[in-house]
Amino acid sequence: MTYLTRRRFIITAAATALPLKAGAAPLRTEWRGRALGAEARVVLLGMPEAKARRLFARITGEVERIERALSLYDAGSELSRLNRDGVLARPGRDMTAIMGLSDQVHDATDGMFDPTIQPLFSLYAASAGSPDPARLAAALDATGWHGMDRRDGGIRLQKGMALSFNGIAQGYAADRVAALLRAAGADSVLIDMGEIAAIGPNPGQPPFSAGIAGPGGEIVAEVPLRNTCLATSAPRGTVFDAAGRVGHILDPKRGASVDSWSIVSVSAPIAAIADGLSTAFCGMSRPTIDAALARFPGAKLEAIA
């Protein structure tokens, strides 16, 4: 189906909150690559170029390790093997970490964040947004975060179940790259893995500024970023149908495309949490959004429309 690929850039542009800018700095070095199927970049400020470039290989290695665990695009990844075989006896550290983060967001959003949505997503993608009712019912039966068997440290899926971490993995990648760079002594960095993490900027420098793009491409909010993370979700930024009516964020309880909001942006100290919350909030009411935010210190709703 062409619509998902063609429209994905739009949601990526919104999620990276174009335009990105930073205050004046004596040195600026930039890494560019791909992470989990999307363009990615890291901007290091105030670091000697030689040192920055030595870190580039480590950034690439970190992203590649995460993809070997969580990518749907890599047939050999842990996630792909789990979906194919129905069991993963010994999940690695990234799979274990993202399962734990998903537990937190699933619980806080009363199940609106649910990585077992993949059978529904695949059905909508294959049917251009108009699934057969019987097949939809079957996909719903295979959906449910607590339907997995996670005893003894492994993961076992029910028949027909499959996972996707597309609503949280880009934030997780931003967190892991941020941890790597902090450990290496970086103190003024903007990380864009599809969701954003900011380290610094240094005292005396103005904060990074992110302009959040609305559905029409207009800037709906400017968010200063200093030692925080930002994630944005837009249900119709990626669509299943040619008319652009059936968005890619699905309600795991009803099996329908959500339409409560056209764009949601969340900041939080942890990018994965901001990512998962912004995804789930697209199908939630303001009171339930506020209740979920209260579960995560430092989390804030930056834009909603």
One Martini backbone bead per residue (centre of mass of N, CA, C, O) as a GRO file, in nm:
protein
  305
    1MET     BB    1   0.095   0.035   0.023
    2THR     BB    2   0.133   0.388  -0.033
    3TYR     BB    3   0.023   0.576   0.192
    4LEU     BB    4   0.214   0.522   0.428
    5THR     BB    5   0.478   0.610   0.294
    6ARG     BB    6   0.394   0.896   0.197
    7ARG     BB    7   0.287   1.006   0.490
    8ARG     BB    8   0.519   0.968   0.699
    9PHE     BB    9   0.669   1.240   0.665
   10ILE     BB   10   0.456   1.415   0.799
   11ILE     BB   11   0.477   1.297   1.087
   12THR     BB   12   0.777   1.345   1.116
   13ALA     BB   13   0.771   1.650   1.091
   14ALA     BB   14   0.591   1.692   1.338
   15ALA     BB   15   0.765   1.529   1.549
   16THR     BB   16   1.025   1.724   1.496
   17ALA     BB   17   0.934   2.019   1.508
   18LEU     BB   18   0.922   2.218   1.288
   19PRO     BB   19   1.159   2.411   1.352
   20LEU     BB   20   1.493   2.376   1.433
   21LYS     BB   21   1.673   2.542   1.704
   22ALA     BB   22   1.959   2.738   1.813
   23GLY     BB   23   2.176   2.883   1.977
   24ALA     BB   24   2.461   3.015   1.987
   25ALA     BB   25   2.764   2.843   1.882
   26PRO     BB   26   3.094   2.766   1.827
   27LEU     BB   27   2.991   2.462   1.777
   28ARG     BB   28   2.882   2.232   1.499
   29THR     BB   29   2.764   1.892   1.491
   30GLU     BB   30   2.642   1.636   1.250
   31TRP     BB   31   2.424   1.362   1.256
   32ARG     BB   32   2.322   1.119   1.005
   33GLY     BB   33   2.030   0.898   0.961
   34ARG     BB   34   1.870   0.592   1.064
   35ALA     BB   35   1.555   0.508   1.251
   36LEU     BB   36   1.314   0.294   1.229
   37GLY     BB   37   1.255   0.409   0.915
   38ALA     BB   38   1.384   0.696   0.982
   39GLU     BB   39   1.495   0.991   1.005
   40ALA     BB   40   1.808   1.109   1.158
   41ARG     BB   41   1.949   1.325   1.428
   42VAL     BB   42   2.254   1.492   1.558
   43VAL     BB   43   2.328   1.778   1.767
   44LEU     BB   44   2.643   1.924   1.843
   45LEU     BB   45   2.747   2.152   2.096
   46GLY     BB   46   3.068   2.266   2.182
   47MET     BB   47   3.228   2.040   2.022
   48PRO     BB   48   3.479   1.902   1.905
   49GLU     BB   49   3.491   1.755   1.606
   50ALA     BB   50   3.664   1.507   1.666
   51LYS     BB   51   3.496   1.406   1.904
   52ALA     BB   52   3.222   1.392   1.765
   53ARG     BB   53   3.308   1.185   1.539
   54ARG     BB   54   3.369   0.953   1.741
   55LEU     BB   55   3.056   0.929   1.819
   56PHE     BB   56   2.913   0.839   1.559
   57ALA     BB   57   2.967   0.531   1.570
   58ARG     BB   58   2.811   0.494   1.838
   59ILE     BB   59   2.539   0.585   1.739
   60THR     BB   60   2.508   0.377   1.518
   61GLY     BB   61   2.536   0.130   1.706
   62GLU     BB   62   2.290   0.192   1.883
   63VAL     BB   63   2.076   0.186   1.663
   64GLU     BB   64   2.136  -0.102   1.560
   65ARG     BB   65   2.070  -0.247   1.823
   66ILE     BB   66   1.774  -0.157   1.842
   67GLU     BB   67   1.687  -0.281   1.569
   68ARG     BB   68   1.757  -0.581   1.650
   69ALA     BB   69   1.505  -0.568   1.850
   70LEU     BB   70   1.249  -0.346   1.728
   71SER     BB   71   1.222  -0.408   1.431
   72LEU     BB   72   0.996  -0.455   1.152
   73TYR     BB   73   1.221  -0.441   0.904
   74ASP     BB   74   1.370  -0.681   1.054
   75ALA     BB   75   1.361  -1.023   1.027
   76GLY     BB   76   1.593  -1.065   1.274
   77SER     BB   77   1.456  -0.949   1.494
   78GLU     BB   78   1.311  -0.993   1.789
   79LEU     BB   79   1.030  -0.898   1.702
   80SER     BB   80   1.002  -1.069   1.445
   81ARG     BB   81   1.044  -1.343   1.586
   82LEU     BB   82   0.807  -1.321   1.778
   83ASN     BB   83   0.584  -1.289   1.560
   84ARG     BB   84   0.656  -1.555   1.406
   85ASP     BB   85   0.689  -1.769   1.666
   86GLY     BB   86   0.551  -1.663   1.956
   87VAL     BB   87   0.854  -1.658   2.083
   88LEU     BB   88   1.076  -1.538   2.364
   89ALA     BB   89   1.298  -1.659   2.586
   90ARG     BB   90   1.544  -1.416   2.559
   91PRO     BB   91   1.531  -1.115   2.622
   92GLY     BB   92   1.670  -0.833   2.577
   93ARG     BB   93   1.731  -0.523   2.703
   94ASP     BB   94   1.543  -0.365   2.509
   95MET     BB   95   1.292  -0.539   2.530
   96THR     BB   96   1.266  -0.523   2.836
   97ALA     BB   97   1.245  -0.214   2.857
   98ILE     BB   98   0.994  -0.170   2.663
   99MET     BB   99   0.800  -0.341   2.824
  100GLY     BB  100   0.809  -0.168   3.081
  101LEU     BB  101   0.717   0.098   2.952
  102SER     BB  102   0.450  -0.016   2.840
  103ASP     BB  103   0.325  -0.081   3.107
  104GLN     BB  104   0.303   0.211   3.209
  105VAL     BB  105   0.129   0.332   2.974
  106HIS     BB  106  -0.100   0.133   2.973
  107ASP     BB  107  -0.193   0.187   3.264
  108ALA     BB  108  -0.229   0.506   3.247
  109THR     BB  109  -0.435   0.463   2.974
  110ASP     BB  110  -0.629   0.221   2.996
  111GLY     BB  111  -0.514   0.069   2.716
  112MET     BB  112  -0.451   0.274   2.473
  113PHE     BB  113  -0.175   0.154   2.510
  114ASP     BB  114  -0.096  -0.110   2.256
  115PRO     BB  115   0.130  -0.325   2.098
  116THR     BB  116  -0.101  -0.546   2.003
  117ILE     BB  117  -0.206  -0.383   1.733
  118GLN     BB  118  -0.084  -0.516   1.471
  119PRO     BB  119  -0.322  -0.678   1.345
  120LEU     BB  120  -0.490  -0.424   1.290
  121PHE     BB  121  -0.289  -0.271   1.117
  122SER     BB  122  -0.257  -0.484   0.894
  123LEU     BB  123  -0.555  -0.486   0.812
  124TYR     BB  124  -0.582  -0.188   0.733
  125ALA     BB  125  -0.354  -0.188   0.523
  126ALA     BB  126  -0.476  -0.422   0.336
  127SER     BB  127  -0.779  -0.249   0.321
  128ALA     BB  128  -0.766   0.063   0.308
  129GLY     BB  129  -0.952   0.107   0.586
  130SER     BB  130  -1.164  -0.162   0.508
  131PRO     BB  131  -1.251  -0.392   0.701
  132ASP     BB  132  -1.356  -0.688   0.766
  133PRO     BB  133  -1.557  -0.771   1.023
  134ALA     BB  134  -1.449  -1.058   1.083
  135ARG     BB  135  -1.145  -0.980   1.082
  136LEU     BB  136  -1.168  -0.766   1.299
  137ALA     BB  137  -1.261  -0.951   1.528
  138ALA     BB  138  -1.008  -1.130   1.521
  139ALA     BB  139  -0.801  -0.904   1.581
  140LEU     BB  140  -0.924  -0.825   1.855
  141ASP     BB  141  -0.880  -1.105   1.991
  142ALA     BB  142  -0.549  -1.058   1.949
  143THR     BB  143  -0.590  -0.817   2.148
  144GLY     BB  144  -0.377  -0.775   2.441
  145TRP     BB  145  -0.143  -0.717   2.673
  146HIS     BB  146  -0.245  -0.950   2.890
  147GLY     BB  147  -0.221  -1.205   2.676
  148MET     BB  148   0.052  -1.255   2.764
  149ASP     BB  149   0.335  -1.464   2.836
  150ARG     BB  150   0.581  -1.365   3.112
  151ARG     BB  151   0.706  -1.600   3.221
  152ASP     BB  152   1.037  -1.667   3.297
  153GLY     BB  153   1.131  -1.403   3.106
  154GLY     BB  154   0.947  -1.441   2.874
  155ILE     BB  155   0.766  -1.453   2.549
  156ARG     BB  156   0.414  -1.527   2.484
  157LEU     BB  157   0.191  -1.570   2.228
  158GLN     BB  158  -0.092  -1.566   2.097
  159LYS     BB  159  -0.287  -1.652   1.862
  160GLY     BB  160  -0.239  -1.385   1.625
  161MET     BB  161  -0.027  -1.230   1.766
  162ALA     BB  162   0.122  -0.890   1.766
  163LEU     BB  163   0.391  -0.656   1.763
  164SER     BB  164   0.428  -0.289   1.820
  165PHE     BB  165   0.667  -0.001   1.879
  166ASN     BB  166   0.588   0.267   1.713
  167GLY     BB  167   0.474   0.434   1.984
  168ILE     BB  168   0.799   0.417   2.138
  169ALA     BB  169   1.081   0.358   1.995
  170GLN     BB  170   1.186   0.642   1.919
  171GLY     BB  171   1.207   0.740   2.207
  172TYR     BB  172   1.399   0.520   2.303
  173ALA     BB  173   1.630   0.594   2.112
  174ALA     BB  174   1.674   0.877   2.226
  175ASP     BB  175   1.748   0.786   2.512
  176ARG     BB  176   1.998   0.610   2.441
  177VAL     BB  177   2.163   0.830   2.303
  178ALA     BB  178   2.165   1.021   2.543
  179ALA     BB  179   2.315   0.832   2.739
  180LEU     BB  180   2.571   0.805   2.573
  181LEU     BB  181   2.644   1.115   2.561
  182ARG     BB  182   2.658   1.172   2.859
  183ALA     BB  183   2.885   0.962   2.919
  184ALA     BB  184   3.079   1.135   2.707
  185GLY     BB  185   3.015   1.460   2.796
  186ALA     BB  186   2.767   1.571   2.681
  187ASP     BB  187   2.586   1.917   2.712
  188SER     BB  188   2.485   1.991   2.392
  189VAL     BB  189   2.192   1.837   2.264
  190LEU     BB  190   2.017   1.725   1.965
  191ILE     BB  191   1.767   1.470   1.937
  192ASP     BB  192   1.648   1.288   1.632
  193MET     BB  193   1.425   0.986   1.620
  194GLY     BB  194   1.123   1.123   1.574
  195GLU     BB  195   1.205   1.202   1.852
  196ILE     BB  196   1.291   1.423   2.125
  197ALA     BB  197   1.618   1.512   2.271
  198ALA     BB  198   1.754   1.718   2.535
  199ILE     BB  199   2.079   1.844   2.601
  200GLY     BB  200   2.030   2.103   2.750
  201PRO     BB  201   2.181   2.365   2.731
  202ASN     BB  202   2.406   2.557   2.825
  203PRO     BB  203   2.479   2.784   3.026
  204GLY     BB  204   2.378   3.090   2.857
  205GLN     BB  205   2.200   2.941   2.670
  206PRO     BB  206   1.954   2.899   2.483
  207PRO     BB  207   1.705   2.721   2.416
  208PHE     BB  208   1.564   2.508   2.253
  209SER     BB  209   1.343   2.509   1.958
  210ALA     BB  210   1.004   2.396   1.897
  211GLY     BB  211   0.798   2.356   1.616
  212ILE     BB  212   0.464   2.272   1.597
  213ALA     BB  213   0.296   2.097   1.359
  214GLY     BB  214   0.015   2.100   1.202
  215PRO     BB  215  -0.200   1.961   0.974
  216GLY     BB  216  -0.131   2.224   0.771
  217GLY     BB  217   0.181   2.317   0.871
  218GLU     BB  218   0.137   2.486   1.100
  219ILE     BB  219   0.232   2.666   1.378
  220VAL     BB  220   0.101   2.592   1.712
  221ALA     BB  221   0.389   2.569   1.868
  222GLU     BB  222   0.638   2.677   2.109
  223VAL     BB  223   0.915   2.482   2.244
  224PRO     BB  224   1.114   2.473   2.504
  225LEU     BB  225   1.443   2.304   2.536
  226ARG     BB  226   1.562   2.158   2.855
  227ASN     BB  227   1.618   1.863   2.955
  228THR     BB  228   1.416   1.725   2.737
  229CYS     BB  229   1.116   1.593   2.582
  230LEU     BB  230   0.955   1.526   2.250
  231ALA     BB  231   0.617   1.441   2.135
  232THR     BB  232   0.432   1.362   1.825
  233SER     BB  233   0.084   1.318   1.725
  234ALA     BB  234  -0.099   1.217   1.411
  235PRO     BB  235  -0.342   1.032   1.284
  236ARG     BB  236  -0.328   1.177   0.972
  237GLY     BB  237  -0.026   1.163   0.890
  238THR     BB  238  -0.117   0.865   0.866
  239VAL     BB  239  -0.276   0.663   0.612
  240PHE     BB  240  -0.493   0.412   0.457
  241ASP     BB  241  -0.634   0.614   0.262
  242ALA     BB  242  -0.680   0.818  -0.013
  243ALA     BB  243  -0.870   1.034   0.144
  244GLY     BB  244  -0.763   1.071   0.455
  245ARG     BB  245  -0.965   0.939   0.700
  246VAL     BB  246  -0.775   0.691   0.795
  247GLY     BB  247  -0.595   0.656   1.058
  248HIS     BB  248  -0.309   0.497   1.227
  249ILE     BB  249  -0.457   0.531   1.497
  250LEU     BB  250  -0.569   0.278   1.720
  251ASP     BB  251  -0.823   0.125   1.893
  252PRO     BB  252  -0.782  -0.157   2.097
  253LYS     BB  253  -1.098  -0.189   2.171
  254ARG     BB  254  -1.255  -0.116   1.882
  255GLY     BB  255  -1.086  -0.104   1.600
  256ALA     BB  256  -1.051   0.209   1.552
  257SER     BB  257  -1.006   0.507   1.441
  258VAL     BB  258  -0.894   0.788   1.571
  259ASP     BB  259  -1.069   1.137   1.652
  260SER     BB  260  -1.024   1.338   1.894
  261TRP     BB  261  -0.745   1.429   1.755
  262SER     BB  262  -0.500   1.580   1.535
  263ILE     BB  263  -0.298   1.674   1.777
  264VAL     BB  264  -0.016   1.563   1.990
  265SER     BB  265   0.190   1.706   2.258
  266VAL     BB  266   0.472   1.580   2.456
  267SER     BB  267   0.644   1.627   2.757
  268ALA     BB  268   0.948   1.468   2.899
  269PRO     BB  269   1.217   1.315   3.050
  270ILE     BB  270   1.105   1.073   2.870
  271ALA     BB  271   1.066   0.986   2.546
  272ALA     BB  272   0.899   0.724   2.562
  273ILE     BB  273   0.672   0.847   2.728
  274ALA     BB  274   0.593   1.072   2.535
  275ASP     BB  275   0.531   0.884   2.299
  276GLY     BB  276   0.311   0.702   2.424
  277LEU     BB  277   0.120   0.931   2.512
  278SER     BB  278   0.069   1.070   2.239
  279THR     BB  279  -0.064   0.826   2.117
  280ALA     BB  280  -0.298   0.772   2.322
  281PHE     BB  281  -0.428   1.066   2.334
  282CYS     BB  282  -0.574   1.058   2.051
  283GLY     BB  283  -0.815   0.867   2.218
  284MET     BB  284  -0.862   1.091   2.445
  285SER     BB  285  -0.967   1.266   2.700
  286ARG     BB  286  -0.890   1.522   2.899
  287PRO     BB  287  -0.929   1.385   3.176
  288THR     BB  288  -0.756   1.129   3.103
  289ILE     BB  289  -0.501   1.280   3.033
  290ASP     BB  290  -0.454   1.418   3.308
  291ALA     BB  291  -0.435   1.154   3.469
  292ALA     BB  292  -0.189   1.039   3.321
  293LEU     BB  293   0.015   1.271   3.368
  294ALA     BB  294   0.016   1.238   3.687
  295ARG     BB  295   0.204   0.969   3.667
  296PHE     BB  296   0.431   1.180   3.537
  297PRO     BB  297   0.685   1.344   3.622
  298GLY     BB  298   0.711   1.627   3.397
  299ALA     BB  299   0.468   1.595   3.238
  300LYS     BB  300   0.338   1.759   2.926
  301LEU     BB  301   0.103   1.942   2.758
  302GLU     BB  302   0.177   2.130   2.462
  303ALA     BB  303  -0.039   2.008   2.245
  304ILE     BB  304  -0.389   2.050   2.123
  305ALA     BB  305  -0.642   1.972   1.832
   0.00000   0.00000   0.00000
